Amino acid sequence: MTIRNKTLFFEIADVMEFTPWRYDQQTWGKFRPDRGAMEAFERLWGYQTDDTEDYGWTKVEECGTALCLAGHAALLTGWFPTKAAPYEGREQASWVSVAKEPNQSYVAGKNVSDVAQEALGIGDDEAQFLFAGGQRWTADDIRAFGRGEPILKHLDESDVRDNEV
């Protein structure tokens, strides 16, 4: 039996409530708001040569990264994005695959969904539903899950809402 990580659920809910621009359920992780933010992120994570050593949360905020629930669960438990295949001649960071050390290859990383599921202490079906891109969670929903409310209870409720006209 897995035990839910109430603290992590609450930390993610706080991000959603107090810094909503950092949360986007539609993506594992992406850069906002502009190219300058992308370049700052690349310097931070070693995609460009720079002597930056502080890989903490504040640096992620400075470069405008928005993450989904799984991405935040990984970030808040010490995981880093990986280097994906180059696009338009530039290396890309990926939050689909994460690693415990910065600057790791995408193929050497671990699936962010698996990392987040383990960190949050939830089952396979719960993770699949919770991390789905079309979900519209609130901070209150996430705190309720942290307190033990069944995540899949919402599956039935959303099916009913979707079928109502």
Backbone as a chain_set.jsonl record, in Angstrom:
{"seq": "MTIRNKTLFFEIADVMEFTPWRYDQQTWGKFRPDRGAMEAFERLWGYQTDDTEDYGWTKVEECGTALCLAGHAALLTGWFPTKAAPYEGREQASWVSVAKEPNQSYVAGKNVSDVAQEALGIGDDEAQFLFAGGQRWTADDIRAFGRGEPILKHLDESDVRDNEV", "coords": {"N": [[0.836, -1.182, 0.0], [0.592, 2.142, -0.909], [1.593, 5.265, 0.492], [0.26, 8.413, 0.572], [1.929, 11.43, -0.246], [1.407, 13.927, 1.517], [2.547, 16.437, 2.07], [3.891, 17.081, -0.34], [1.731, 17.184, -2.161], [0.451, 19.429, -1.063], [2.439, 21.393, -1.415], [2.483, 21.589, -4.215], [-0.128, 22.48, -4.64], [0.086, 24.988, -3.454], [1.802, 26.253, -5.278], [0.081, 26.334, -7.486], [-1.916, 28.013, -6.497], [-0.667, 30.406, -5.524], [1.292, 31.179, -7.35], [0.251, 31.051, -10.12], [1.078, 31.227, -12.822], [3.167, 29.508, -13.05], [2.096, 27.052, -13.382], [0.797, 24.706, -15.626], [-1.29, 22.524, -16.901], [-1.355, 21.457, -19.385], [1.119, 20.751, -20.357], [4.195, 18.944, -19.889], [6.339, 20.464, -19.24], [7.26, 23.755, -20.026], [8.597, 26.729, -21.598], [8.179, 30.065, -20.64], [7.992, 33.619, -20.705], [8.999, 34.197, -23.217], [11.594, 34.2, -25.781], [13.895, 35.09, -24.475], [13.506, 34.092, -21.925], [13.728, 31.386, -22.473], [16.426, 31.239, -23.21], [17.627, 31.982, -20.796], [16.891, 29.826, -19.239], [18.241, 27.767, -20.563], [20.916, 28.533, -20.099], [20.939, 28.276, -17.322], [20.529, 25.481, -16.888], [22.685, 24.393, -18.116], [22.778, 24.175, -20.87], [23.93, 26.044, -22.324], [27.166, 27.471, -22.172], [28.009, 28.338, -18.964], [28.675, 29.396, -15.658], [26.789, 28.897, -13.706], [25.692, 27.759, -10.616], [23.57, 27.479, -8.899], [20.884, 25.598, -8.843], [18.323, 25.855, -7.983], [14.817, 26.277, -7.074], [14.12, 29.028, -7.34], [15.609, 29.878, -9.499], [14.382, 28.511, -11.587], [11.945, 29.787, -11.593], [12.741, 32.354, -12.392], [13.378, 31.994, -15.066], [11.001, 31.517, -16.259], [9.546, 29.032, -16.375], [6.861, 26.828, -16.87], [5.005, 24.213, -15.444], [3.314, 21.008, -15.371], [1.274, 19.07, -13.056], [2.728, 16.655, -12.629], [5.276, 17.443, -13.488], [5.864, 19.437, -11.595], [5.85, 17.863, -9.265], [8.108, 16.3, -9.727], [10.149, 18.285, -9.968], [10.017, 19.544, -7.429], [10.938, 17.542, -5.825], [13.572, 17.285, -6.367], [14.395, 16.614, -9.006], [15.665, 17.01, -12.384], [15.269, 18.568, -15.641], [15.954, 16.839, -18.731], [18.363, 16.605, -21.451], [17.143, 16.837, -24.623], [16.717, 15.724, -28.065], [18.298, 17.794, -30.526], [16.685, 20.733, -31.796], [16.084, 22.711, -34.51], [18.828, 23.203, -34.549], [19.508, 23.673, -31.917], [20.054, 22.438, -28.642], [17.519, 20.905, -26.716], [15.6, 21.204, -23.724], [13.959, 18.736, -21.797], [11.058, 17.9, -20.032], [9.712, 15.582, -20.029], [11.291, 13.438, -19.639], [13.239, 12.97, -16.835], [16.037, 13.607, -14.613], [18.245, 12.84, -11.851], [20.518, 14.337, -11.743], [21.725, 17.383, -13.177], [21.915, 18.172, -16.715], [21.78, 15.689, -18.021], [21.334, 13.127, -20.514], [18.37, 12.7, -22.444], [17.669, 10.017, -22.938], [18.86, 8.753, -20.801], [17.351, 9.444, -18.681], [14.45, 9.3, -16.482], [10.995, 8.546, -16.805], [8.868, 11.284, -16.316], [6.275, 11.041, -15.348], [6.301, 8.584, -14.005], [8.164, 9.165, -11.992], [6.825, 11.227, -10.635], [4.483, 9.913, -9.829], [5.475, 8.031, -8.003], [6.663, 9.801, -6.148], [4.434, 11.187, -5.195], [2.984, 9.152, -4.081], [0.9, 7.572, -5.224], [-1.354, 5.404, -7.087], [-1.232, 3.58, -10.287], [-3.591, 4.005, -11.957], [-4.638, 6.276, -10.722], [-2.558, 8.111, -11.148], [-2.521, 8.261, -13.96], [-5.007, 9.467, -14.473], [-4.861, 11.821, -12.883], [-2.671, 13.192, -14.012], [-3.446, 13.748, -16.598], [-3.618, 15.759, -19.507], [-5.9, 17.291, -20.091], [-7.172, 17.903, -17.75], [-8.673, 20.035, -15.284], [-7.648, 21.07, -12.651], [-7.973, 22.416, -9.338], [-6.3, 24.303, -6.753], [-7.473, 23.624, -4.349], [-8.559, 21.101, -4.976], [-6.205, 19.592, -5.251], [-5.104, 19.784, -2.699], [-7.1, 18.399, -1.313], [-6.741, 15.829, -2.363], [-4.243, 15.318, -1.301], [-4.935, 15.084, 1.351], [-6.145, 12.677, 1.259], [-8.499, 12.253, -0.182], [-10.287, 10.352, -2.582], [-8.841, 10.183, -5.729], [-9.81, 9.093, -8.097], [-12.506, 9.308, -7.749], [-13.291, 11.659, -8.883], [-13.201, 11.013, -11.532], [-15.595, 9.657, -12.134], [-17.378, 11.767, -11.617], [-16.582, 13.647, -13.564], [-17.171, 12.275, -15.896], [-19.953, 12.215, -15.759], [-20.549, 14.982, -15.885], [-19.521, 15.553, -18.441], [-21.287, 14.209, -20.055], [-23.67, 15.475, -19.724], [-26.07, 17.683, -21.093]], "CA": [[0.0, 0.0, 0.0], [1.367, 3.383, -0.975], [1.154, 6.334, 1.376], [0.306, 9.699, -0.122], [2.84, 12.45, 0.237], [0.559, 15.094, 1.76], [3.355, 17.649, 1.966], [4.132, 17.38, -1.751], [0.457, 17.64, -2.718], [0.211, 20.785, -0.586], [3.406, 22.284, -2.071], [2.01, 21.802, -5.589], [-1.32, 23.324, -4.528], [0.554, 26.35, -3.192], [2.274, 26.788, -6.558], [-1.105, 26.618, -8.295], [-2.69, 29.105, -5.921], [0.067, 31.643, -5.297], [2.055, 31.529, -8.556], [-0.437, 30.257, -11.15], [1.789, 31.237, -14.098], [4.112, 28.382, -13.042], [1.344, 25.804, -13.547], [0.094, 24.506, -16.895], [-1.56, 21.093, -16.99], [-1.276, 21.06, -20.793], [2.487, 20.426, -20.763], [5.09, 18.446, -18.841], [7.135, 21.635, -18.885], [7.566, 24.615, -21.17], [9.21, 27.997, -21.273], [7.371, 31.26, -20.796], [7.038, 34.01, -21.724], [9.599, 34.569, -24.492], [12.884, 33.607, -26.124], [14.847, 35.436, -23.42], [13.299, 33.131, -20.844], [14.29, 30.123, -22.951], [17.881, 31.333, -23.131], [17.991, 31.973, -19.373], [16.741, 28.44, -18.795], [19.332, 26.988, -21.136], [22.128, 28.865, -19.347], [20.783, 27.711, -15.985], [20.633, 24.027, -16.851], [23.913, 23.939, -18.747], [22.654, 24.001, -22.306], [24.9, 27.002, -22.823], [28.247, 27.516, -21.191], [27.773, 29.302, -17.898], [29.136, 28.827, -14.398], [25.694, 28.914, -12.74], [25.678, 26.58, -9.754], [22.323, 27.417, -8.143], [19.853, 24.961, -9.651], [17.145, 25.842, -7.133], [13.491, 26.669, -7.558], [14.053, 30.434, -7.716], [16.147, 30.018, -10.845], [13.367, 28.051, -12.521], [10.968, 30.866, -11.667], [13.31, 33.465, -13.14], [13.405, 31.761, -16.505], [9.649, 31.428, -16.769], [9.122, 27.677, -16.676], [5.558, 26.385, -16.389], [4.984, 22.756, -15.389], [2.087, 20.355, -14.948], [1.372, 18.455, -11.726], [3.839, 15.697, -12.605], [6.507, 18.213, -13.581], [6.117, 20.053, -10.29], [6.202, 16.81, -8.305], [9.503, 15.945, -9.99], [11.014, 19.422, -9.63], [10.021, 19.794, -5.99], [11.631, 16.443, -5.148], [14.981, 17.284, -6.73], [14.692, 16.112, -10.353], [16.016, 18.017, -13.372], [14.946, 18.203, -17.016], [17.055, 16.217, -19.467], [18.644, 17.154, -22.769], [16.486, 16.089, -25.701], [17.309, 15.884, -29.392], [18.322, 19.191, -30.984], [15.626, 21.247, -32.66], [16.583, 23.919, -35.166], [20.23, 23.38, -34.224], [19.704, 23.961, -30.495], [19.633, 21.388, -27.723], [16.271, 21.217, -26.046], [15.361, 20.598, -22.414], [12.732, 17.95, -21.774], [10.499, 17.511, -18.74], [9.105, 14.258, -20.179], [12.291, 12.574, -19.042], [13.954, 13.746, -15.822], [17.194, 12.924, -14.025], [18.655, 13.347, -10.542], [21.636, 15.251, -11.966], [21.506, 18.226, -14.351], [22.656, 17.958, -17.972], [21.757, 14.291, -18.446], [20.663, 12.84, -21.778], [16.971, 12.275, -22.394], [17.582, 8.545, -22.869], [19.35, 8.299, -19.494], [16.415, 9.901, -17.665], [13.314, 8.491, -16.056], [9.739, 9.173, -17.188], [8.407, 12.197, -15.272], [5.044, 10.507, -14.779], [6.693, 7.546, -13.04], [8.811, 9.857, -10.877], [5.788, 11.951, -9.897], [3.599, 8.923, -9.207], [6.183, 7.513, -6.834], [6.844, 10.877, -5.171], [3.138, 11.533, -4.608], [2.445, 7.988, -3.395], [-0.39, 7.223, -5.809], [-1.349, 4.247, -7.965], [-1.169, 3.774, -11.736], [-4.818, 4.611, -12.476], [-4.716, 7.63, -10.177], [-1.564, 8.935, -11.846], [-2.965, 8.483, -15.34], [-6.11, 10.422, -14.447], [-4.402, 13.078, -12.295], [-1.709, 13.869, -14.87], [-3.991, 13.958, -17.944], [-3.488, 17.151, -19.926], [-7.17, 18.004, -20.16], [-7.753, 18.123, -16.428], [-8.707, 21.41, -14.78], [-7.595, 20.956, -11.192], [-7.773, 23.62, -8.534], [-5.434, 24.075, -5.599], [-8.291, 22.917, -3.35], [-8.615, 19.687, -5.391], [-4.913, 18.961, -4.981], [-5.001, 19.633, -1.243], [-8.015, 17.317, -0.918], [-6.069, 14.567, -2.698], [-3.188, 15.159, -0.309], [-5.565, 14.638, 2.598], [-6.624, 11.313, 1.084], [-9.712, 12.118, -0.992], [-10.021, 9.504, -3.748], [-8.634, 10.893, -6.99], [-10.666, 8.52, -9.136], [-13.89, 9.755, -7.514], [-13.503, 12.731, -9.842], [-13.399, 10.399, -12.84], [-17.026, 9.454, -12.276], [-18.024, 13.07, -11.674], [-16.3, 14.297, -14.844], [-17.935, 11.551, -16.923], [-21.336, 12.674, -15.667], [-20.588, 16.364, -16.408], [-19.275, 15.547, -19.882], [-22.442, 13.635, -20.753], [-24.84, 16.334, -19.552], [-26.22, 18.69, -22.16]], "C": [[0.886, 1.253, 0.0], [0.749, 4.437, -0.051], [1.319, 7.652, 0.635], [1.24, 10.67, 0.576], [2.056, 13.76, 0.383], [1.329, 16.39, 1.571], [3.568, 18.045, 0.513], [2.847, 17.836, -2.44], [0.201, 19.104, -2.324], [1.186, 21.783, -1.217], [2.965, 22.599, -3.503], [0.782, 22.702, -5.582], [-0.93, 24.777, -4.267], [1.083, 27.006, -4.464], [1.072, 27.207, -7.397], [-1.846, 27.86, -7.801], [-1.929, 30.433, -5.901], [0.93, 32.09, -6.472], [1.478, 30.755, -9.741], [0.254, 30.238, -12.511], [2.822, 30.115, -14.179], [3.421, 27.052, -13.335], [0.637, 25.789, -14.894], [-0.08, 23.009, -17.087], [-1.452, 20.574, -18.42], [0.119, 20.624, -21.236], [3.274, 19.853, -19.597], [5.937, 19.592, -18.321], [7.411, 22.452, -20.128], [8.064, 25.952, -20.675], [8.26, 29.138, -21.566], [8.183, 32.435, -20.312], [7.662, 34.218, -23.095], [10.943, 33.882, -24.691], [13.943, 33.905, -25.062], [14.737, 34.481, -22.254], [13.892, 31.779, -21.231], [15.813, 30.142, -22.821], [18.36, 31.324, -21.685], [17.915, 30.552, -18.834], [17.898, 27.587, -19.298], [20.656, 27.272, -20.421], [22.093, 28.205, -17.971], [21.079, 26.218, -15.964], [21.827, 23.505, -17.628], [23.811, 23.68, -20.233], [23.493, 25.024, -23.041], [26.007, 27.053, -21.778], [28.032, 28.665, -20.23], [28.207, 28.632, -16.604], [28.061, 28.817, -13.322], [25.698, 27.63, -11.935], [24.376, 26.436, -8.988], [21.221, 26.871, -9.039], [18.524, 24.94, -8.908], [15.894, 26.368, -7.807], [13.461, 28.115, -8.025], [14.605, 30.646, -9.115], [15.143, 29.546, -11.885], [12.318, 29.14, -12.693], [11.482, 32.005, -12.541], [13.262, 33.234, -14.642], [12.032, 31.42, -17.056], [9.179, 30.04, -17.114], [7.749, 27.403, -16.071], [5.532, 24.863, -16.486], [3.6, 22.252, -15.009], [2.276, 19.775, -13.544], [2.562, 17.513, -11.632], [5.18, 16.42, -12.657], [6.865, 18.874, -12.259], [6.497, 19.014, -9.246], [7.664, 16.411, -8.481], [10.441, 17.073, -9.548], [11.135, 19.604, -8.118], [10.675, 18.673, -5.19], [13.05, 16.256, -5.674], [15.347, 16.719, -8.084], [14.903, 17.274, -11.306], [15.513, 17.595, -14.751], [16.174, 17.589, -17.681], [17.254, 16.927, -20.802], [18.024, 16.246, -23.818], [17.209, 16.348, -27.021], [17.275, 17.349, -29.816], [17.148, 19.511, -31.9], [16.113, 22.579, -33.195], [18.004, 24.245, -34.718], [20.527, 23.661, -32.758], [19.262, 22.763, -29.671], [18.387, 21.84, -26.992], [16.214, 20.532, -24.681], [14.031, 19.863, -22.472], [12.324, 17.64, -20.346], [9.776, 16.177, -18.845], [10.005, 13.218, -19.526], [13.115, 13.427, -18.083], [15.078, 12.915, -15.218], [17.535, 13.564, -12.686], [19.84, 14.307, -10.633], [21.32, 16.12, -13.186], [22.346, 17.775, -15.532], [22.727, 16.507, -18.411], [21.006, 14.152, -19.772], [19.231, 12.371, -21.52], [16.861, 10.76, -22.205], [18.067, 7.997, -21.535], [18.382, 8.653, -18.365], [15.325, 8.889, -17.364], [12.035, 9.25, -16.414], [9.192, 10.015, -16.042], [7.13, 11.698, -14.61], [5.338, 9.445, -13.723], [7.311, 8.167, -11.787], [7.751, 10.528, -10.001], [4.848, 10.992, -9.17], [4.218, 8.384, -7.926], [6.307, 8.581, -5.741], [5.54, 11.228, -4.457], [2.514, 10.373, -3.839], [1.07, 7.596, -3.892], [-0.236, 6.041, -6.767], [-1.355, 4.611, -9.436], [-2.398, 4.489, -12.292], [-4.979, 6.042, -11.989], [-3.767, 8.563, -10.918], [-2.029, 9.259, -13.255], [-4.069, 9.538, -15.386], [-5.644, 11.794, -13.952], [-3.526, 13.87, -13.253], [-2.232, 14.161, -16.274], [-3.999, 15.456, -18.285], [-4.779, 17.94, -19.937], [-7.804, 18.311, -18.818], [-7.682, 19.596, -16.04], [-8.783, 21.345, -13.257], [-7.483, 22.327, -10.56], [-6.815, 23.278, -7.399], [-6.198, 23.321, -4.513], [-8.422, 21.434, -3.683], [-7.333, 18.973, -4.972], [-4.703, 18.793, -3.477], [-5.91, 18.506, -0.743], [-7.391, 15.954, -1.225], [-4.959, 14.281, -1.701], [-3.721, 14.674, 1.03], [-6.182, 13.247, 2.472], [-7.913, 11.163, 0.303], [-9.395, 11.274, -2.225], [-9.928, 10.317, -5.042], [-9.607, 10.397, -8.043], [-12.143, 8.818, -8.922], [-14.245, 10.829, -8.533], [-13.701, 12.199, -11.257], [-14.884, 10.21, -13.093], [-17.761, 10.782, -12.412], [-17.786, 13.755, -13.013], [-17.023, 13.595, -15.982], [-19.382, 12.011, -16.931], [-21.453, 14.076, -16.255], [-20.422, 16.376, -17.917], [-20.472, 15.037, -20.662], [-23.716, 14.459, -20.589], [-24.878, 17.369, -20.663], [-26.948, 19.89, -21.638]], "O": [[1.803, 1.386, 0.81], [-0.465, 4.477, 0.149], [2.399, 7.959, 0.132], [1.327, 10.722, 1.802], [2.049, 14.593, -0.524], [0.816, 17.337, 0.976], [3.438, 19.219, 0.167], [2.876, 18.784, -3.225], [-0.215, 19.913, -3.154], [0.794, 22.908, -1.523], [3.064, 23.742, -3.949], [0.66, 23.591, -6.425], [-1.552, 25.693, -4.804], [0.837, 28.189, -4.7], [1.049, 28.305, -7.953], [-2.34, 28.658, -8.599], [-2.499, 31.474, -6.228], [1.264, 33.271, -6.574], [2.154, 29.892, -10.303], [0.032, 29.31, -13.288], [3.303, 29.801, -15.268], [4.09, 26.035, -13.517], [-0.041, 26.75, -15.258], [0.879, 22.305, -17.401], [-1.458, 19.362, -18.636], [0.291, 20.174, -22.369], [3.048, 20.229, -18.446], [6.22, 19.685, -17.127], [7.759, 21.9, -21.172], [7.967, 26.27, -19.49], [7.615, 29.171, -22.614], [9.07, 32.202, -19.491], [6.928, 34.402, -24.066], [11.371, 33.079, -23.861], [14.795, 33.061, -24.783], [15.744, 34.098, -21.658], [14.494, 31.105, -20.396], [16.414, 29.167, -22.371], [19.389, 30.722, -21.379], [18.775, 30.126, -18.063], [18.462, 26.785, -18.554], [21.431, 26.35, -20.165], [23.09, 27.645, -17.514], [21.814, 25.748, -15.095], [21.973, 22.293, -17.788], [24.682, 23.023, -20.803], [23.74, 24.89, -24.24], [25.784, 26.708, -20.618], [27.892, 29.819, -20.636], [28.111, 27.411, -16.48], [28.384, 28.737, -12.136], [25.705, 26.536, -12.5], [24.098, 25.356, -8.467], [20.688, 27.584, -9.888], [17.681, 24.086, -9.182], [15.917, 26.837, -8.945], [12.822, 28.404, -9.036], [14.117, 31.508, -9.845], [15.062, 30.131, -12.966], [11.854, 29.39, -13.806], [10.731, 32.558, -13.345], [13.121, 34.186, -15.409], [11.919, 31.064, -18.229], [8.453, 29.885, -18.096], [7.504, 27.707, -14.904], [5.977, 24.289, -17.48], [2.811, 22.975, -14.401], [3.32, 19.97, -12.922], [3.322, 17.564, -10.665], [6.114, 16.049, -11.947], [8.026, 18.873, -11.85], [7.379, 19.262, -8.424], [8.377, 16.206, -7.499], [11.414, 16.831, -8.833], [12.233, 19.796, -7.595], [10.939, 18.839, -3.999], [13.664, 15.211, -5.462], [16.508, 16.37, -8.302], [14.399, 18.375, -11.086], [15.346, 16.404, -15.01], [17.301, 17.804, -17.236], [16.429, 17.738, -21.225], [18.331, 15.057, -23.899], [18.185, 17.096, -27.075], [16.325, 18.065, -29.499], [16.687, 18.669, -32.67], [16.505, 23.464, -32.435], [18.35, 25.411, -34.528], [21.685, 23.868, -32.394], [18.235, 22.147, -29.953], [18.226, 23.022, -26.687], [16.717, 19.422, -24.51], [13.089, 20.317, -23.121], [13.135, 17.177, -19.544], [9.269, 15.681, -17.838], [9.532, 12.246, -18.937], [13.629, 14.479, -18.465], [15.075, 11.687, -15.299], [17.152, 14.703, -12.422], [20.125, 15.02, -9.671], [20.705, 15.636, -14.136], [23.355, 17.088, -15.372], [23.663, 16.132, -19.118], [20.147, 14.971, -20.098], [18.937, 11.733, -20.508], [16.053, 10.285, -21.407], [17.715, 6.874, -21.173], [18.565, 8.218, -17.228], [15.289, 7.788, -17.914], [12.006, 10.478, -16.332], [9.062, 9.525, -14.921], [6.932, 11.92, -13.416], [4.698, 9.414, -12.672], [7.02, 7.75, -10.667], [7.78, 10.409, -8.777], [4.466, 11.237, -8.025], [3.556, 8.295, -6.892], [6.085, 8.304, -4.563], [5.539, 11.53, -3.263], [1.61, 10.585, -3.03], [0.172, 7.317, -3.098], [0.871, 5.72, -7.2], [-1.467, 5.781, -9.801], [-2.264, 5.473, -13.019], [-5.404, 6.918, -12.742], [-4.14, 9.681, -11.273], [-1.939, 10.406, -13.694], [-4.056, 10.408, -16.256], [-5.997, 12.816, -14.541], [-3.624, 15.096, -13.305], [-1.518, 14.771, -17.071], [-4.344, 16.297, -17.454], [-4.746, 19.163, -19.802], [-8.872, 18.921, -18.763], [-6.753, 20.309, -16.418], [-9.843, 21.54, -12.661], [-6.97, 23.271, -11.161], [-6.555, 22.107, -7.123], [-5.627, 22.47, -3.832], [-8.4, 20.595, -2.783], [-7.377, 17.881, -4.406], [-4.181, 17.771, -3.034], [-5.528, 17.747, 0.148], [-7.507, 15.027, -0.424], [-4.756, 13.135, -1.301], [-3.042, 13.943, 1.753], [-6.685, 12.697, 3.453], [-8.388, 10.04, 0.132], [-8.349, 11.458, -2.848], [-10.852, 11.052, -5.388], [-10.168, 11.191, -8.798], [-12.951, 8.602, -9.825], [-15.384, 10.895, -8.994], [-14.309, 12.87, -12.091], [-15.38, 10.567, -14.162], [-18.669, 10.908, -13.234], [-18.698, 14.385, -13.549], [-17.446, 14.246, -16.937], [-19.974, 12.178, -17.997], [-22.362, 14.336, -17.043], [-21.109, 17.128, -18.608], [-20.649, 15.402, -21.823], [-24.725, 14.181, -21.236], [-23.843, 17.862, -21.11], [-27.173, 20.846, -22.38]]}, "num_chains": 1, "name": "protein.A"}
